[in-house]
Amino acid sequence: MKRRGAPQLLAWTKSAEWRAICRHQARKNLAAWKAAPRCGATCRTTGNPCNNPATAGKIRCRLHGSATGAGKNWHIPQPAITPQKTEMKIAKRVREAEKHAKRIAAMTPEQRDRYEAWQRAHKPGSAAARRRAKAERQQAAAVRKMLSEPRPRPTPSEEVAELEKLIADRKAELARALAKTNDPGAFG
């Protein structure tokens, strides 16, 4: 089934005027996006600041706590951190700490020694950060080792010895020629 207005609409979208309007609007949208304040929350995956534009009237983007309400309040912006949310987070941390303390208390002395040894051996932080620091330490050690080792002198080959002998012969000839003429030269 053919639509009647499709060819005309298609022709309009391919016109220079249409492209100019689209280009102008795209530049306007990009300028608004660039001018918007940035979220700045720390990204969990990269650890870098979030660079998304903040939601209108907020300091965070939609991904970092500036979502709107649900249900009947969908149009009302919600604060990023509410007192209830803060209390829930604190309660969760307390429960996790209590659970951790119970687990440590239930350990045998051997398990406790292994646990404490592991804690001393592993610095806090993400596994990626520890791997990166370990790789940097290994690279630095390799560079120190390379710099501390004496460089082997290359053994002179027969060609090099021949060339050095020719240079010495030419210098001797030059010295004999200068001694015979006893001419100080143009600058002497």
URPEJO-V242486 format. One record per pair of residues at least 24 apart in sequence whose ideal C-beta (glycine too) atoms are under 8 Angstrom apart, sorted by the first residue. I is the first residue (numbers start at 1). GAP is how many residues later the second one is. If there is no record, write none. Layout:
i=I gap=GAP
i=I gap=GAP
This chain:
i=39 gap=24
i=39 gap=25
i=41 gap=24
i=47 gap=79
